[in-house]
Amino acid sequence: MPSINLQLASYSDLFMLIAALIYAVAFILFALDLATSSKTIRALETELARERERQQDTADTADAAESVARREHLVGAGVGGSARTTGPRAVPGAHTNGTGAGGGELVDEDMDYLGTTARPVANVAVALMVIAAALHAFAVIARAVAASRVPWGNMYEFCTTGAMLVAVVYLLFLIRKDLRFLGTFVTGLVVIMMAAATIGFPTPIAHLQPALQSPWIVIHVSIAVLASALFTLTFSMSVLQLLQHRREARIRTGGPARPAFLQLVPSALSLENWSYRINAVGFVMWTFTLIAGAIWAEASWGRYWGWDTKEVWTFVIWVIYAGYLHARATRGWTGERAAWLSIIGYACIVFNFTIVNTYFPGLHSYAGLPS
């Protein structure tokens, strides 16, 4: 068995700490961006108003030119009377997914902002998150190289690797969609995961336990970590969906459009639709995790299923997300009910990882925590 490189492991711990601190700063900046959202909203609204005025002027000019051309054509044909002009043209991009006066949204259903006003604080936060994710990835890889194995052999490693994937998946989504409105929630969860790993599950680097020394740990656990990262994103979106849903309900009844930062967030329906799509992908991965775990269990213990606590809770999570997808697709469970199912599913994931791993003894007790 190869020896453990303790010096490289110490570098891993150092870079893990630095990454956590940078994530914390990014979280503060994302929160500051939301706290100063009123200024951003005013700038976006001003920009959109100017753009609509330009588009309206262009449409009016085109209508006038068309009217003149029609009149000249009629005169040339000897037809008397004034020509009818066409009605006003629709202004592209002039409508938003708003819910009433004072509550117009600045993000469309595809989660694209309708304006281009810069958000420097949020941009700095994203840049810091990129730096933190790079340092975090180095720390995870360094721990893997130091121990000559995969970096998810205990709760500390699973949590730090999971936090890294949450950050990386979020940044990858940012390439295609402007999800800066999720930054506060995502970085907050990453900071919590890093703090939990460091404070709650500190584990010295060591070789894997014999039961974990299998190729299935690469397949089974890696997919589980990636699925958990996707569920973390949808949990954040579901929380925002609940807030946005209640805000939209207040606007419909003539109430205040508060909190103001939700104008920078897509509509509740858009959040629900995107959460549903991502949850569907995560569910497929969790299904594979369940199947791969059963195959690994048969190879290790001679049975596919033994009603171990960890197995039961993994199945409970699968049932909840299966129910979520089925209820929304066939039973019309939309809006708040769908969001709460998604949140309950993620709460079960957290319970399975923390409480079950720590307090329920079983064949899957690989927390690695010192006794």
C-alpha positions in Angstrom: 0.0 0.0 0.0 1.5 3.4 -1.0 2.6 5.7 1.8 0.7 8.9 2.5 2.3 12.2 1.5 1.7 14.3 4.7 3.3 17.4 3.3 1.0 17.4 0.3 -1.9 16.7 2.7 -1.0 19.8 4.7 -1.0 21.9 1.5 -4.5 20.5 0.8 -5.7 21.6 4.2 -4.2 25.1 3.8 -5.7 25.6 0.3 -9.0 24.3 1.6 -9.0 27.0 4.3 -8.1 29.7 1.9 -10.8 28.6 -0.5 -13.4 28.7 2.3 -12.3 32.2 3.3 -12.7 33.4 -0.3 -16.1 31.8 -0.6 -17.1 33.7 2.5 -16.0 37.0 0.9 -17.9 36.1 -2.3 -21.0 35.4 -0.1 -20.7 38.8 1.5 -20.4 40.5 -1.9 -23.4 38.6 -3.3 -25.4 39.6 -0.3 -24.3 43.2 -0.7 -25.4 43.1 -4.4 -28.8 42.0 -3.2 -28.9 44.6 -0.5 -28.2 47.4 -3.0 -30.5 45.9 -5.6 -32.7 49.1 -5.7 -29.9 50.9 -7.5 -29.4 48.1 -10.0 -33.2 47.9 -10.5 -33.4 51.6 -11.2 -30.5 51.4 -13.7 -32.1 48.5 -15.5 -35.5 50.1 -15.7 -33.9 53.3 -17.0 -32.0 51.4 -19.7 -35.1 49.4 -20.6 -37.2 52.6 -20.9 -34.7 54.1 -23.2 -34.5 51.0 -25.3 -38.3 50.9 -25.7 -38.4 54.5 -26.6 -35.8 53.9 -29.4 -37.7 50.9 -30.6 -41.0 52.9 -30.5 -39.4 55.7 -32.5 -38.1 53.2 -35.0 -41.6 51.6 -35.3 -43.2 55.1 -35.7 -40.8 56.1 -38.4 -41.4 52.8 -40.3 -45.2 53.3 -39.9 -44.9 56.9 -41.2 -42.9 55.8 -44.2 -45.3 53.0 -45.0 -48.2 55.4 -44.8 -46.6 57.9 -47.2 -45.8 55.1 -49.6 -49.4 53.8 -49.5 -50.8 57.3 -50.0 -48.6 57.9 -53.0 -49.6 54.5 -54.5 -53.3 55.4 -54.1 -52.9 58.8 -55.6 -51.0 57.4 -58.5 -53.8 54.9 -59.0 -56.4 57.7 -59.0 -58.1 56.6 -55.8 -59.4 59.4 -53.7 -59.6 59.7 -50.0 -57.0 59.4 -47.4 -55.3 56.2 -46.9 -55.6 54.2 -43.7 -52.5 53.8 -41.8 -51.6 50.6 -40.1 -51.9 50.2 -36.3 -49.1 50.6 -33.9 -46.5 47.9 -34.1 -45.5 45.8 -31.2 -42.2 46.7 -29.7 -39.8 43.8 -29.5 -38.7 43.1 -26.0 -41.1 45.6 -24.6 -42.9 43.2 -22.3 -41.7 41.5 -19.2 -43.0 38.8 -17.1 -44.2 41.3 -14.5 -47.2 40.8 -12.4 -48.5 44.4 -12.3 -47.6 47.9 -11.8 -44.6 48.3 -9.7 -43.8 44.6 -9.9 -42.5 44.2 -13.4 -39.7 41.7 -13.6 -36.4 42.4 -15.2 -35.6 38.8 -16.1 -37.4 36.8 -18.8 -38.7 33.2 -18.6 -35.4 31.9 -19.8 -33.6 33.6 -16.9 -32.0 36.2 -19.2 -31.9 39.8 -18.0 -33.7 42.2 -20.2 -31.1 44.9 -19.7 -27.3 45.0 -19.8 -26.6 47.2 -16.8 -23.4 46.1 -15.1 -23.5 44.8 -11.5 -19.9 45.3 -10.4 -20.3 43.9 -6.9 -21.8 40.7 -8.2 -19.2 40.5 -10.9 -16.4 40.7 -8.4 -18.2 38.0 -6.3 -18.3 35.7 -9.4 -14.6 36.4 -10.0 -13.7 35.5 -6.4 -15.8 32.4 -6.6 -13.9 31.3 -9.7 -10.6 31.8 -7.8 -12.0 30.0 -4.8 -13.2 27.1 -6.9 -9.8 26.7 -8.5 -8.0 26.7 -5.1 -10.7 24.3 -3.8 -10.2 21.9 -6.8 -6.4 22.0 -6.1 -7.0 21.1 -2.4 -9.3 18.2 -3.3 -6.9 16.8 -5.9 -3.9 17.3 -3.6 -5.7 15.2 -0.9 -6.4 12.5 -3.5 -2.8 12.4 -4.7 -1.5 12.5 -1.1 -3.5 9.4 -0.2 -3.3 7.8 -3.6 -7.1 7.3 -3.8 -10.3 9.1 -4.5 -11.0 12.1 -2.3 -14.3 11.0 -0.9 -13.5 8.2 1.6 -15.1 9.8 4.7 -17.6 12.6 5.6 -14.9 15.3 5.6 -13.9 14.5 2.1 -17.4 13.9 0.8 -18.5 17.3 2.1 -15.5 19.2 0.7 -15.7 17.4 -2.7 -19.5 18.1 -2.7 -19.0 21.7 -1.9 -16.5 22.0 -4.8 -18.9 20.4 -7.2 -21.7 22.7 -6.1 -19.5 25.7 -6.8 -18.3 24.3 -10.2 -21.8 23.3 -11.3 -23.0 26.8 -10.5 -20.2 28.5 -12.3 -20.8 26.2 -15.4 -24.5 27.2 -15.4 -23.3 30.9 -15.2 -21.7 30.5 -18.6 -25.1 29.8 -20.2 -27.5 31.6 -17.8 -27.2 34.7 -15.6 -27.7 33.1 -12.2 -26.1 35.8 -10.2 -29.4 36.0 -8.2 -28.5 32.6 -6.8 -25.0 33.6 -5.8 -25.9 34.4 -2.2 -27.7 31.1 -1.6 -25.1 29.0 -3.4 -22.0 30.5 -1.8 -23.8 30.5 1.6 -24.4 26.7 1.3 -20.8 26.2 0.1 -19.5 28.1 3.1 -21.8 26.0 5.4 -20.5 22.8 3.9 -16.9 23.8 4.2 -17.5 24.9 7.8 -19.3 21.6 8.6 -16.4 19.6 7.1 -13.7 21.5 9.0 -15.5 21.9 12.3 -18.0 19.0 12.4 -16.2 16.3 10.5 -12.4 16.9 10.8 -10.7 13.7 9.7 -6.9 13.1 9.3 -5.9 11.8 6.0 -5.7 8.0 5.9 -6.1 5.0 3.6 -9.5 3.7 2.8 -11.2 1.2 5.0 -11.1 -2.3 3.5 -14.8 -2.3 2.6 -14.3 0.9 0.5 -11.4 -0.4 -1.4 -13.4 -1.2 -4.6 -13.7 0.3 -8.0 -17.4 1.0 -7.2 -16.4 3.8 -4.9 -15.4 5.8 -8.0 -18.7 5.1 -9.7 -21.2 5.0 -6.9 -20.0 7.9 -4.8 -19.0 10.3 -7.6 -22.4 10.2 -9.1 -24.0 10.6 -5.7 -21.9 13.7 -5.0 -22.8 15.2 -8.4 -26.5 14.5 -7.9 -26.3 16.1 -4.5 -24.7 19.2 -6.1 -27.6 19.5 -8.5 -30.1 19.1 -5.7 -28.4 21.8 -3.8 -29.0 24.2 -6.7 -32.6 23.2 -7.0 -33.1 23.6 -3.3 -31.8 27.3 -3.6 -34.2 27.8 -6.6 -37.1 26.3 -4.7 -36.6 28.7 -1.7 -36.5 31.6 -4.1 -39.6 30.3 -5.8 -41.5 30.4 -2.6 -40.4 33.9 -1.9 -41.2 35.0 -5.5 -44.6 33.2 -5.4 -45.7 35.1 -2.3 -44.4 38.4 -3.7 -46.4 37.9 -6.9 -49.5 37.0 -4.9 -49.1 40.3 -2.9 -48.8 42.3 -6.1 -52.0 40.7 -7.6 -53.9 41.9 -4.5 -52.5 45.4 -4.7 -49.9 44.8 -2.0 -46.3 46.0 -2.0 -43.8 44.4 -4.4 -41.3 43.4 -1.6 -38.6 42.4 -1.1 -37.2 44.6 -3.9 -34.3 42.3 -4.8 -36.8 39.7 -6.2 -37.2 42.0 -9.3 -33.8 40.7 -10.2 -35.0 37.1 -9.9 -37.1 35.2 -12.5 -40.8 34.6 -12.0 -41.9 31.8 -9.7 -43.0 29.8 -12.7 -39.7 30.2 -14.4 -37.8 29.1 -11.3 -40.2 26.1 -10.9 -39.6 25.0 -14.6 -35.9 25.2 -14.3 -35.8 23.5 -11.0 -38.0 20.7 -12.4 -35.5 20.2 -15.3 -32.5 20.1 -13.1 -34.2 17.8 -10.6 -35.0 15.4 -13.4 -31.3 15.1 -14.2 -30.4 14.8 -10.6 -33.1 12.1 -10.1 -31.6 10.0 -13.0 -28.2 10.3 -11.3 -29.7 9.3 -7.9 -31.4 6.3 -9.5 -28.0 5.2 -10.9 -26.5 5.8 -7.4 -29.1 3.5 -5.9 -28.6 0.8 -8.5 -24.8 1.0 -8.3 -25.0 0.9 -4.5 -27.0 -2.3 -4.7 -24.5 -3.9 -7.0 -21.6 -2.9 -4.8 -23.5 -4.3 -1.8 -23.9 -7.7 -3.5 -20.2 -7.7 -4.3 -19.2 -6.8 -0.8 -21.8 -8.5 1.4 -23.5 -11.1 -0.8 -26.9 -9.3 -1.0 -28.3 -6.5 -3.0 -30.5 -5.0 -0.3 -30.3 -5.4 3.5 -32.5 -2.6 4.9 -29.4 -0.9 6.4 -30.3 2.6 7.6 -28.2 4.3 4.9 -29.9 2.1 2.2 -33.3 3.0 3.6 -32.7 6.7 3.6 -31.2 6.6 0.1 -34.4 4.9 -1.1 -36.5 7.4 0.8 -34.8 10.3 -1.0 -35.4 8.5 -4.3 -39.1 8.1 -3.5 -39.5 11.8 -2.6 -37.9 13.0 -5.8 -39.8 10.4 -7.8 -43.0 11.6 -6.2 -42.0 15.2 -7.0 -41.5 14.5 -10.7 -44.6 12.4 -11.0 -46.9 14.8 -9.0 -45.8 17.8 -11.1 -45.9 16.0 -14.4 -49.2 14.2 -14.1 -51.1 15.5 -11.0 -50.7 19.2 -11.5 -48.7 19.7 -8.3 -47.2 23.1 -9.2 -46.4 26.2 -7.4 -45.7 26.0 -3.7 -46.5 22.3 -3.4 -43.8 21.4 -5.9 -41.3 23.7 -4.3 -41.9 22.2 -0.8 -41.5 18.7 -2.2 -38.1 19.7 -3.6 -37.1 21.3 -0.3 -38.2 18.2 1.7 -36.1 16.0 -0.7 -33.0 18.1 -0.1 -33.7 18.1 3.7 -33.7 14.3 3.6 -30.3 14.4 1.7 -28.8 16.5 4.5 -30.4 14.3 7.2 -29.0 11.2 5.4 -25.5 12.7 5.2 -25.3 14.2 8.7 -27.6 12.4 11.2 -27.6 9.0 9.6 -23.9 8.9 9.1 -23.1 10.1 12.6 -25.7 8.6 14.9 -27.1 5.4 13.1 -24.6 2.5 13.2 -24.7 0.2 10.2 -22.7 -1.3 7.4 -22.4 2.1 5.8 -20.8 3.8 8.9 -17.8 5.2 7.1 -17.9 8.7 8.6 -14.2 8.5 9.5 -14.8 10.6 12.6 -12.5 10.0 15.5 -14.2 8.0 18.3 
